[in-house]
Amino acid sequence: MRSASARTSRCRTHFLPVNDAPSTHRVYNANMTQEDQNNASVTASDPTGAIQEILRVAGINGRRLRYLLSMLIERPMSFDTLVRESAVEHRTASSLVNALGDDLVSMRDGRLQIVHERADQYRELINHRQLYSTTPDDPLGRLLDAHSPVVAKLARLVEKAPASRKSLDHVSATAETAVRRALWLECTFDLDNARVLCIGDHDLTSVAIAEVNPRTAVTVVDIDDDILGYIDSMGYASIRCLWSDFRYGLAPHAEGWADLVFTDPPYTPEGVKLFLGRGVQGLRKSEVARLVMAYGFSEMHPVLGLKVQRAAASLHLTFDTILPRFNSYHGAQAVGSRSSTYVLRPTSRTWRAANTKGKSTTNIYTHGSQSTEREPENVTPEVETAVTRAAAASNERSVKMVGAGWPSKEANSLKAVLLGQLGSGSCVAVNLVIDPGGWLFRLLLAVNATRLAILVSNNHPAIASERAQKRLQALVASKYKLKLCRSTPHSRYAIVEADVIEEGDLDLAERVVRGILDRAHGTVRNTWRESVIRAASTADKALTKNEARELIEASGVAQEILASQLLALPRDAIESLIRLIAKSSPVGGNHAQSEHKN
């Protein structure tokens, strides 16, 4: 899941449990609103009267609040669980809990419960019997029970998954939610031999689908190499992983591929429209195609929901179904730790709308340097000078500029570079300060230059540790020699300097790797074939295209890897491919290799 808007998430609550309290406590947070403070004086003398007033104001929306109170009557419960199971947003839940005053017990472990002596009075207040007699059965309950081992397996996988990244608005859905999604898709659509595209998948929905119906082909496209590598490592034959930053496009081999799209996008109008737009591009043009989206907004901010629904409508998508509060999360308390599931149907005008070039922005998230509230940032002239000098080295050569934020020079867009539209250049300077983590090594693959100077943040994950630095150098060792200048030109930045390696300094296997890295926008099968033929010619061993193809097929590399664009592969897959080629006989036979580099 992607978190709710920054505006919503700032609605901090007023309840602060005391974990070392042995018995009943009344606790107020220093950040209480004036309204809550006014209610507090009433609560101290008459908690039930305060609760009745809250329920009266809630009107027809009071059922969730009654359910929250019923949970506090029946058993001790942590505040986080209370929010998640009741689907009451954090601020409302904390106000309700505060209103209970001395009728609430806060235990040593932080769990909460209404005091036993008052339980019957609160059951009567919330009409407990009516509440539960009118609660409908879960339509997926029987299926979930039957798939309890799958839920348990997903829970273990979620626990071991790569850490959530706040800058990418990651908030993990529960394991049960991932399985619930897969079961709902399975009993709503015919998934046998169908194709499902996950536009982002931090929640491991793809894995749940593979467990529920292994005959469904699933492609996961995500910006997070760690989550792609994690899913890939599970070895599901039905799941293919590809990398994309959706702001710059969709992985080519995912375009027009899917029958059904699932996405849990950033909860900003910009993020929703972008993720849905890429989902549309991933769909086959069909009257039966569907997009399924998880999205939630706070009861207190319906205007945000309206903006998001308008963003979806701007793509000419119709709202086929809305399943309220379908998805449950570890976190996202500003929206009650829940979101709804939207089923969207494309119309004849949808694909044109998704491909229309409009105003684009990298600011689609609610946190970090690419949040919707973050103003664009330019580097200073002094920083620009330092980077251009690093790119030109000691020579008086012109420097080709890439990226936004340069104060004095026109620059090529980063999108153009990642799409292979830059061409070659002798010296290139790149502003990559807002890189979320996956751009740096892909840019080194995408750009063929004599010398590169790349400005990144000083805490960029690819250079923040010795292990990460060695990993980055190993990825491009056949193409560039790197020099990592930390805290340059000052403590906030680092400059990655890259000097091209002469092919004559490489052995045959490294030359094959180099040929693939230099053509990173091509499919692996084609670039590998041409590189093998070229390397063989330098060793006076001619190979035909068919011989080269046979050599590649015998390598054991998966067909989906061979058919993919190198840049669109997960980082782990690229590393594995490079290691395999480096260890293999690059042109067949037992011929002697050329001299190794010094």
VEXTI-289236 format. One record per residue (C-alpha): residue number from 0; x, y, z. Coordinates in steps of 0.05 Angstrom, whole numbers. Example, Ala and Ser with C-alpha at 12.3 -4.5 7.8 and 13.67 -1.06 7.14 Angstrom:
2
> 0,246,-90,156
> 1,273,-21,143
***
This chain:
598
> 0,0,0,0
> 1,21,72,-10
> 2,5,119,48
> 3,-50,171,52
> 4,-36,243,33
> 5,14,283,74
> 6,-43,329,95
> 7,-83,271,122
> 8,-24,236,155
> 9,-8,298,195
> 10,-73,289,234
> 11,-36,264,295
> 12,-76,235,351
> 13,-87,252,423
> 14,-84,185,457
> 15,-19,165,491
> 16,-23,99,529
> 17,19,90,591
> 18,53,22,585
> 19,76,15,657
> 20,8,29,687
> 21,-18,-28,732
> 22,-91,-8,728
> 23,-140,45,706
> 24,-111,110,678
> 25,-136,172,644
> 26,-84,198,596
> 27,-84,261,553
> 28,-36,278,498
> 29,-6,348,498
> 30,-28,358,426
> 31,-103,351,440
> 32,-148,396,399
> 33,-188,448,435
> 34,-251,408,421
> 35,-221,346,454
> 36,-198,387,513
> 37,-268,415,522
> 38,-296,345,519
> 39,-245,320,570
> 40,-277,358,627
> 41,-344,325,611
> 42,-311,257,604
> 43,-278,259,672
> 44,-345,261,707
> 45,-389,224,657
> 46,-353,181,605
> 47,-417,148,581
> 48,-448,216,567
> 49,-387,236,526
> 50,-391,170,487
> 51,-465,181,474
> 52,-450,250,446
> 53,-395,224,400
> 54,-443,170,374
> 55,-498,222,365
> 56,-452,267,324
> 57,-429,207,282
> 58,-501,193,262
> 59,-507,138,210
> 60,-431,130,210
> 61,-431,110,283
> 62,-433,35,272
> 63,-357,30,265
> 64,-349,68,330
> 65,-397,20,365
> 66,-357,-38,338
> 67,-293,-7,365
> 68,-325,0,434
> 69,-350,-72,431
> 70,-279,-96,420
> 71,-256,-58,482
> 72,-312,-91,521
> 73,-295,-162,501
> 74,-220,-167,508
> 75,-155,-127,518
> 76,-130,-99,453
> 77,-72,-55,429
> 78,-89,12,399
> 79,-59,-8,332
> 80,-102,-71,329
> 81,-162,-31,350
> 82,-154,16,291
> 83,-139,-38,241
> 84,-198,-84,260
> 85,-249,-28,269
> 86,-227,11,207
> 87,-235,75,248
> 88,-184,128,229
> 89,-130,144,282
> 90,-156,212,303
> 91,-228,190,313
> 92,-206,126,349
> 93,-161,164,397
> 94,-215,215,412
> 95,-264,158,428
> 96,-213,123,472
> 97,-198,187,509
> 98,-272,198,520
> 99,-275,133,560
> 100,-235,166,616
> 101,-232,126,680
> 102,-274,71,649
> 103,-213,48,609
> 104,-157,3,635
> 105,-87,12,605
> 106,-46,-51,619
> 107,28,-58,628
> 108,37,-83,556
> 109,-3,-24,528
> 110,-67,-62,514
> 111,-132,-28,530
> 112,-199,-52,557
> 113,-263,-23,587
> 114,-266,-40,661
> 115,-306,-103,675
> 116,-353,-69,724
> 117,-377,-22,669
> 118,-380,-73,612
> 119,-455,-87,616
> 120,-471,-12,617
> 121,-430,-2,553
> 122,-462,-62,520
> 123,-529,-30,531
> 124,-503,38,508
> 125,-479,11,440
> 126,-538,-38,432
> 127,-488,-96,430
> 128,-540,-149,413
> 129,-565,-111,351
> 130,-494,-96,329
> 131,-474,-169,324
> 132,-541,-197,302
> 133,-538,-151,240
> 134,-465,-164,223
> 135,-463,-200,156
> 136,-420,-261,144
> 137,-354,-251,109
> 138,-366,-276,38
> 139,-293,-298,34
> 140,-291,-328,104
> 141,-299,-400,82
> 142,-245,-393,28
> 143,-198,-359,76
> 144,-206,-415,126
> 145,-190,-465,72
> 146,-128,-426,53
> 147,-102,-415,124
> 148,-35,-448,107
> 149,-27,-397,51
> 150,-42,-340,99
> 151,10,-368,147
> 152,61,-374,92
> 153,48,-303,68
> 154,55,-278,140
> 155,124,-308,144
> 156,143,-278,76
> 157,116,-209,95
> 158,156,-211,159
> 159,221,-226,122
> 160,207,-178,64
> 161,253,-118,51
> 162,240,-59,97
> 163,186,-11,77
> 164,212,53,46
> 165,177,115,71
> 166,201,155,11
> 167,161,107,-34
> 168,100,110,12
> 169,106,37,30
> 170,56,12,82
> 171,49,-64,83
> 172,-18,-98,75
> 173,-30,-156,122
> 174,-17,-226,97
> 175,-92,-241,102
> 176,-106,-181,57
> 177,-58,-207,3
> 178,-92,-275,4
> 179,-161,-243,7
> 180,-144,-203,-56
> 181,-122,-266,-92
> 182,-184,-305,-71
> 183,-230,-249,-91
> 184,-197,-245,-160
> 185,-201,-321,-166
> 186,-275,-324,-151
> 187,-293,-262,-192
> 188,-253,-274,-256
> 189,-230,-335,-296
> 190,-156,-333,-279
> 191,-135,-399,-311
> 192,-84,-380,-365
> 193,-100,-307,-353
> 194,-47,-252,-346
> 195,-45,-207,-285
> 196,0,-146,-282
> 197,18,-118,-214
> 198,36,-44,-219
> 199,79,-44,-156
> 200,77,-101,-107
> 201,106,-86,-39
> 202,48,-125,-9
> 203,66,-191,-45
> 204,-2,-196,-78
> 205,32,-231,-136
> 206,56,-287,-90
> 207,-14,-296,-62
> 208,-42,-302,-133
> 209,12,-354,-150
> 210,-7,-394,-88
> 211,-82,-391,-101
> 212,-77,-404,-176
> 213,-9,-424,-204
> 214,-39,-426,-274
> 215,-44,-350,-274
> 216,15,-315,-307
> 217,36,-255,-264
> 218,83,-198,-281
> 219,107,-152,-225
> 220,133,-84,-245
> 221,163,-42,-189
> 222,214,12,-176
> 223,242,-23,-115
> 224,298,-72,-135
> 225,298,-102,-65
> 226,226,-125,-69
> 227,235,-149,-140
> 228,295,-190,-119
> 229,257,-217,-60
> 230,199,-241,-102
> 231,246,-269,-155
> 232,284,-308,-101
> 233,220,-347,-84
> 234,224,-384,-150
> 235,152,-382,-172
> 236,149,-405,-245
> 237,87,-363,-257
> 238,117,-296,-234
> 239,161,-251,-276
> 240,193,-189,-246
> 241,211,-125,-284
> 242,237,-57,-262
> 243,205,9,-281
> 244,200,78,-253
> 245,129,93,-275
> 246,144,167,-282
> 247,189,149,-341
> 248,148,94,-372
> 249,130,21,-366
> 250,177,-37,-380
> 251,170,-50,-455
> 252,154,-124,-447
> 253,97,-108,-400
> 254,61,-62,-449
> 255,-4,-90,-477
> 256,9,-156,-440
> 257,-44,-163,-386
> 258,-117,-183,-381
> 259,-122,-154,-311
> 260,-82,-102,-271
> 261,-76,-96,-196
> 262,-45,-35,-162
> 263,-40,-4,-93
> 264,-13,65,-113
> 265,10,126,-74
> 266,-53,158,-46
> 267,-43,224,-81
> 268,-84,243,-142
> 269,-19,248,-181
> 270,4,179,-158
> 271,-63,146,-172
> 272,-68,174,-242
> 273,3,154,-259
> 274,-3,83,-233
> 275,-71,73,-267
> 276,-44,103,-331
> 277,14,54,-332
> 278,-35,-1,-316
> 279,-76,18,-377
> 280,-13,15,-420
> 281,-1,-55,-392
> 282,-71,-80,-412
> 283,-90,-113,-477
> 284,-141,-71,-513
> 285,-202,-111,-496
> 286,-273,-98,-475
> 287,-265,-147,-417
> 288,-200,-117,-389
> 289,-203,-93,-317
> 290,-161,-52,-268
> 291,-166,-67,-194
> 292,-140,-13,-147
> 293,-133,-9,-71
> 294,-147,62,-47
> 295,-169,93,18
> 296,-182,162,46
> 297,-201,188,114
> 298,-274,198,133
> 299,-252,269,151
> 300,-224,284,82
> 301,-275,263,29
> 302,-248,318,-17
> 303,-184,278,-25
> 304,-225,218,-47
> 305,-262,262,-97
> 306,-196,286,-126
> 307,-171,215,-135
> 308,-236,192,-166
> 309,-232,251,-214
> 310,-160,230,-232
> 311,-186,161,-249
> 312,-244,190,-288
> 313,-196,233,-328
> 314,-170,167,-358
> 315,-242,152,-379
> 316,-246,93,-332
> 317,-314,73,-306
> 318,-325,51,-234
> 319,-350,-20,-240
> 320,-347,-41,-167
> 321,-325,-12,-100
> 322,-312,-60,-42
> 323,-309,-17,21
> 324,-253,-27,72
> 325,-230,-90,37
> 326,-155,-82,50
> 327,-123,-81,119
> 328,-53,-53,134
> 329,2,-52,185
> 330,0,23,194
> 331,-37,76,153
> 332,-78,94,215
> 333,-97,161,185
> 334,-145,121,140
> 335,-164,71,193
> 336,-111,22,169
> 337,-160,3,114
> 338,-172,18,41
> 339,-226,0,-8
> 340,-219,-41,-71
> 341,-240,-7,-136
> 342,-254,-46,-199
> 343,-246,-1,-259
> 344,-266,-15,-330
> 345,-232,19,-390
> 346,-273,51,-445
> 347,-256,62,-518
> 348,-224,129,-500
> 349,-182,103,-442
> 350,-119,82,-480
> 351,-114,148,-516
> 352,-122,186,-450
> 353,-67,143,-417
> 354,-19,157,-475
> 355,-33,231,-480
> 356,28,272,-462
> 357,9,321,-407
> 358,45,356,-351
> 359,90,305,-317
> 360,120,308,-247
> 361,166,266,-206
> 362,129,289,-144
> 363,76,235,-133
> 364,89,212,-61
> 365,69,238,7
> 366,138,235,39
> 367,210,251,22
> 368,244,290,-34
> 369,190,271,-85
> 370,128,286,-44
> 371,73,328,-76
> 372,86,384,-26
> 373,161,388,-40
> 374,183,446,-82
> 375,230,433,-140
> 376,302,444,-119
> 377,358,471,-161
> 378,431,460,-146
> 379,474,522,-136
> 380,521,549,-190
> 381,580,527,-147
> 382,555,455,-145
> 383,542,456,-220
> 384,612,480,-233
> 385,642,424,-190
> 386,602,371,-227
> 387,618,397,-297
> 388,691,402,-280
> 389,690,330,-256
> 390,656,310,-321
> 391,708,346,-364
> 392,767,326,-320
> 393,828,365,-341
> 394,806,374,-413
> 395,770,433,-443
> 396,715,389,-472
> 397,642,408,-476
> 398,598,373,-426
> 399,529,345,-442
> 400,481,359,-384
> 401,427,311,-360
> 402,372,320,-308
> 403,332,377,-278
> 404,357,431,-231
> 405,418,458,-267
> 406,417,533,-256
> 407,451,558,-320
> 408,448,505,-375
> 409,395,470,-416
> 410,395,396,-401
> 411,371,331,-430
> 412,316,299,-388
> 413,330,238,-346
> 414,270,206,-379
> 415,303,213,-448
> 416,366,179,-421
> 417,329,121,-390
> 418,290,112,-454
> 419,354,111,-495
> 420,345,178,-530
> 421,409,212,-507
> 422,458,181,-556
> 423,532,177,-541
> 424,575,233,-515
> 425,646,245,-493
> 426,631,279,-427
> 427,565,277,-390
> 428,543,310,-324
> 429,481,284,-290
> 430,439,312,-233
> 431,413,250,-197
> 432,402,279,-127
> 433,330,256,-123
> 434,346,184,-143
> 435,302,138,-101
> 436,357,85,-108
> 437,349,48,-174
> 438,369,102,-223
> 439,445,106,-212
> 440,470,39,-238
> 441,416,39,-293
> 442,441,107,-316
> 443,512,79,-319
> 444,484,25,-364
> 445,441,72,-406
> 446,495,124,-421
> 447,554,109,-465
> 448,605,163,-453
> 449,680,172,-446
> 450,670,203,-378
> 451,611,213,-331
> 452,602,255,-269
> 453,538,240,-231
> 454,514,283,-173
> 455,477,241,-120
> 456,458,251,-48
> 457,514,233,0
> 458,471,179,32
> 459,452,146,-34
> 460,442,71,-19
> 461,490,50,-74
> 462,549,87,-42
> 463,530,91,32
> 464,571,30,52
> 465,633,-7,28
> 466,592,-67,10
> 467,544,-25,-32
> 468,602,9,-67
> 469,634,-57,-86
> 470,568,-82,-112
> 471,559,-21,-156
> 472,629,-26,-184
> 473,620,-101,-199
> 474,557,-86,-238
> 475,592,-40,-287
> 476,664,-66,-281
> 477,666,-84,-356
> 478,644,-14,-376
> 479,667,39,-326
> 480,719,49,-273
> 481,686,87,-216
> 482,712,138,-167
> 483,664,154,-110
> 484,676,224,-82
> 485,635,227,-18
> 486,617,294,14
> 487,634,329,-52
> 488,627,387,-67
> 489,601,390,5
> 490,571,344,58
> 491,502,339,27
> 492,526,311,-40
> 493,572,260,-71
> 494,599,257,-142
> 495,605,190,-177
> 496,659,195,-230
> 497,660,142,-284
> 498,716,132,-336
> 499,703,86,-394
> 500,746,23,-398
> 501,779,8,-464
> 502,754,-57,-494
> 503,825,-78,-509
> 504,837,-84,-434
> 505,781,-136,-427
> 506,783,-211,-434
> 507,734,-246,-480
> 508,681,-259,-427
> 509,685,-186,-404
> 510,678,-163,-476
> 511,613,-203,-482
> 512,588,-170,-419
> 513,610,-103,-444
> 514,572,-111,-509
> 515,508,-125,-470
> 516,519,-66,-422
> 517,532,-18,-480
> 518,465,-38,-511
> 519,424,-38,-447
> 520,360,-16,-483
> 521,360,-78,-526
> 522,333,-146,-509
> 523,384,-191,-474
> 524,379,-247,-525
> 525,395,-201,-584
> 526,451,-162,-551
> 527,482,-225,-522
> 528,482,-258,-591
> 529,515,-199,-624
> 530,566,-192,-568
> 531,585,-265,-572
> 532,596,-261,-648
> 533,637,-197,-640
> 534,680,-226,-584
> 535,692,-290,-624
> 536,717,-249,-683
> 537,771,-217,-639
> 538,795,-287,-621
> 539,797,-308,-695
> 540,739,-355,-684
> 541,679,-341,-729
> 542,611,-357,-702
> 543,546,-357,-741
> 544,482,-328,-712
> 545,454,-398,-703
> 546,516,-421,-666
> 547,512,-360,-621
> 548,438,-373,-608
> 549,454,-446,-589
> 550,508,-422,-542
> 551,459,-375,-507
> 552,403,-426,-503
> 553,452,-476,-472
> 554,469,-426,-417
> 555,406,-442,-378
> 556,384,-370,-372
> 557,308,-365,-365
> 558,270,-347,-428
> 559,236,-287,-395
> 560,305,-258,-379
> 561,329,-268,-450
> 562,266,-235,-478
> 563,271,-174,-432
> 564,305,-107,-440
> 565,367,-107,-396
> 566,348,-41,-363
> 567,281,-69,-343
> 568,309,-129,-306
> 569,314,-128,-231
> 570,383,-111,-205
> 571,393,-182,-177
> 572,377,-212,-245
> 573,427,-167,-280
> 574,481,-186,-229
> 575,467,-260,-239
> 576,470,-253,-314
> 577,537,-217,-311
> 578,566,-269,-264
> 579,543,-326,-309
> 580,573,-296,-372
> 581,638,-278,-336
> 582,647,-351,-313
> 583,626,-384,-378
> 584,664,-397,-442
> 585,640,-336,-481
> 586,646,-363,-552
> 587,642,-439,-542
> 588,697,-490,-544
> 589,762,-490,-504
> 590,799,-437,-543
> 591,849,-393,-507
> 592,824,-326,-484
> 593,858,-261,-498
> 594,902,-228,-447
> 595,868,-205,-384
> 596,868,-132,-366
> 597,923,-108,-322
***
